[in-house]
Amino acid sequence: MPIAKSKAPPSFSYLIEKKRDGGEFTDTEIRSIVDAILDEEMPEFQQAAWVMTTFFQGMSAQETANFAEEMMLSGEVIEMMDVSRPKIEKYSTGGVGDKTTLVLGPLAAAAGVAMPLMNGDDEEFLTSTGEKLKAIPKVKTAMDLDEFSTQVRKLGCAFADLHEEISPVESILYELRKKIGAIPSIPFITAGTLSRKLAAGAEGVVVDIKWGKGSFIKNAEDAKQLARSLTRVGRTLKRRCVALVTDNNQPLGSCVGPALELKEAIELLKGEGPEDLQDLVMKLGMEIVRLAGVAGSTLSAKQTVRKHLEDGTALQKLKDVVEYQGGDTKMIDDPEKLPKAKHTKKLPAPKRGYVHTIDAGQLARGVQILVHGDGKKFDPACGVAELCKVGTQMKQGEALMMIHYNDEKRLKSAMDYFKAAYRLAPKRPNPAPLVVERVA
C-alpha cells in the first residue's frame, strides 16, 4: 500500500519576488498573505523576507488600505452601530512625558464623543498609558471585548490594553518587525494602526505623530511622511483622519514616571499644568471635537475644550472611568495620595549656562530603570520631576530635575542616563515649535 504523501506547504516566494521587484499586490494577494500568517502556513523566514522587501519598496495607498482592512478582519471587530455618539480614537507614536491620552479620553467623553481607547505596544515609549493608570492600585486595564464595548457605551471612554483578538496578524508582524529592525516602516505602521483602531470601533482617528529623541521616529521628515500616509489611507478606507506632527526631542511636561505623570494629567484636567502640555491638549482636543462634528469652527472647538476642562466635567469623567475600572477615586480627588517615592535627589547643573538640549530618550531609559529595575517589581512612584526645559538659564549646582527613587541600586544604574540627558551652552537656544505640521 503506497504511503500517503504529506501535503507540501504553499510557497510564497513569488509574492516576495513581486514586491522585491517593485510590484503592487492585488487585494487577493494581500488576503492570501494575511490568511497564511494567521493560519501559520507562511514560515517566519518568508514573513521576514516579505516584511523587508516591503520595508524597502513600500506600498501604495490602495495596497496599504487593503492590508489594513484584511488585518482588521483577521480578528474580532467591535460593532457599535447602536452608539449614537461619534466614535473617535486617538493614536500616538508614543513620546517621553506624553500623558495626553489620560486627559483626552475623559475630555472627549465629557464633550459627547465616544473614545474606545485600546493601546498597542507602539503607542508608548517605555512607559505605557496603562502603567500610568496603574499607579492607582487595583485599576484594571486588561478586559474582554464585551467589557470594553459595554464601558464605552456607558461612559464614552475606556482605557484598555490591546486585546489579543483585535487585529492578531498586526501583533504577529509587530513582534517580527522588532526582531528584524523593521519597526519604522510607514506602510506597516499605517496599516497596523488603522486596523487596530477600526477593529476597536472607531469611525475616525486623531493622530499625534511624535518625532525626536523621545520617540522611535527620529526624523521630522519621516514623521511628516507617516502623517500623510495615515490620513491618505484613512481617506481610502472612507474614514475621517487628521494628524499633527509634534516635537518630542525634550520630554513633554515637567515629569516622567507613572504616578508623577498621572498627577500631572489630573492637573491638566483642572485646566492647569505645564504650558507645553496645555497647548498640546488644547490642539488635539480641538481636532477630536471637530472631527467628531461636536464643534464646527476653530473658535467653537476651543470653547468646547476649555469649557470641559474648566467646569470639572472632564475631571469627573476620569473619576467615573477609574471607578468603573476598579480604582480608588480618592486619588483623583487628592493626587497627593498617589504612590510617593521615599527618596528624592537633585541632578545638579555641572556649570553655568542655558539648557540647550535634553535627550528625552536617555532620560526615559533612566526612569525605566527606576520603575522596572530588573523587571521583577513595578514601582510606579519613581521617576523624575521639576524638569528644567530647553532655554532655562542655570547656575552651577542648581537642580536640572528632581529624581524620585526607592532603590539605591536602581538609582546608581540610572544616573549615567540622567547625566547624559542634559547639555548646557552659553547662549539661549531658539525654541522649537511644538506642532510642526497639521495634515488632514
C-alpha positions, 0 to 999 in steps of 0.5 A, a space after each residue: 500500500 503506497 504511503 500517503 504523501 504529506 501535503 507540501 506547504 504553499 510557497 510564497 516566494 513569488 509574492 516576495 519576488 513581486 514586491 522585491 521587484 517593485 510590484 503592487 499586490 492585488 487585494 487577493 494577494 494581500 488576503 492570501 498573505 494575511 490568511 497564511 500568517 494567521 493560519 501559520 502556513 507562511 514560515 517566519 523566514 518568508 514573513 521576514 523576507 516579505 516584511 523587508 522587501 516591503 520595508 524597502 519598496 513600500 506600498 501604495 495607498 490602495 495596497 496599504 488600505 487593503 492590508 489594513 482592512 484584511 488585518 482588521 478582519 483577521 480578528 474580532 471587530 467591535 460593532 457599535 452601530 447602536 452608539 449614537 455618539 461619534 466614535 473617535 480614537 486617538 493614536 500616538 507614536 508614543 513620546 517621553 512625558 506624553 500623558 495626553 491620552 489620560 486627559 483626552 479620553 475623559 475630555 472627549 467623553 465629557 464633550 459627547 464623543 465616544 473614545 474606545 481607547 485600546 493601546 498597542 505596544 507602539 503607542 508608548 515609549 517605555 512607559 505605557 498609558 496603562 502603567 500610568 493608570 496603574 499607579 492607582 492600585 487595583 485599576 484594571 486595564 486588561 478586559 474582554 471585548 464585551 467589557 470594553 464595548 459595554 464601558 464605552 457605551 456607558 461612559 464614552 471612554 475606556 482605557 484598555 490594553 490591546 486585546 489579543 483578538 483585535 487585529 492578531 496578524 498586526 501583533 504577529 508582524 509587530 513582534 517580527 518587525 522588532 526582531 528584524 529592525 523593521 519597526 519604522 516602516 510607514 506602510 506597516 505602521 499605517 496599516 497596523 494602526 488603522 486596523 487596530 483602531 477600526 477593529 476597536 470601533 472607531 469611525 475616525 482617528 486623531 493622530 499625534 505623530 511624535 518625532 525626536 529623541 523621545 520617540 522611535 521616529 527620529 526624523 521630522 521628515 519621516 514623521 511628516 511622511 507617516 502623517 500623510 500616509 495615515 490620513 491618505 489611507 484613512 481617506 481610502 478606507 472612507 474614514 475621517 483622519 487628521 494628524 499633527 506632527 509634534 516635537 518630542 526631542 525634550 520630554 513633554 511636561 515637567 515629569 516622567 514616571 507613572 504616578 508623577 505623570 498621572 498627577 500631572 494629567 489630573 492637573 491638566 484636567 483642572 485646566 492647569 499644568 505645564 504650558 507645553 502640555 496645555 497647548 498640546 491638549 488644547 490642539 488635539 482636543 480641538 481636532 477630536 471635537 471637530 472631527 467628531 462634528 461636536 464643534 464646527 469652527 476653530 473658535 467653537 472647538 476651543 470653547 468646547 475644550 476649555 469649557 470641559 476642562 474648566 467646569 470639572 466635567 472632564 475631571 469627573 469623567 476620569 473619576 467615573 472611568 477609574 471607578 468603573 475600572 476598579 480604582 480608588 477615586 480618592 486619588 483623583 480627588 487628592 493626587 497627593 495620595 498617589 504612590 510617593 517615592 521615599 527618596 528624592 535627589 537633585 541632578 545638579 547643573 555641572 556649570 553655568 549656562 542655558 539648557 540647550 538640549 535634553 535627550 528625552 530618550 536617555 532620560 526615559 531609559 533612566 526612569 525605566 530603570 527606576 520603575 522596572 529595575 530588573 523587571 521583577 517589581 513595578 514601582 510606579 512612584 519613581 521617576 523624575 520631576 521639576 524638569 528644567 526645559 530647553 532655554 532655562 538659564 542655570 547656575 552651577 549646582 542648581 537642580 536640572 530635575 528632581 529624581 524620585 527613587 526607592 532603590 539605591 541600586 536602581 538609582 546608581 544604574 540610572 544616573 549615567 542616563 540622567 547625566 547624559 540627558 542634559 547639555 548646557 551652552 552659553 547662549 539661549 537656544 531658539 525654541 522649537 515649535 511644538 506642532 510642526 505640521 497639521 495634515 488632514 
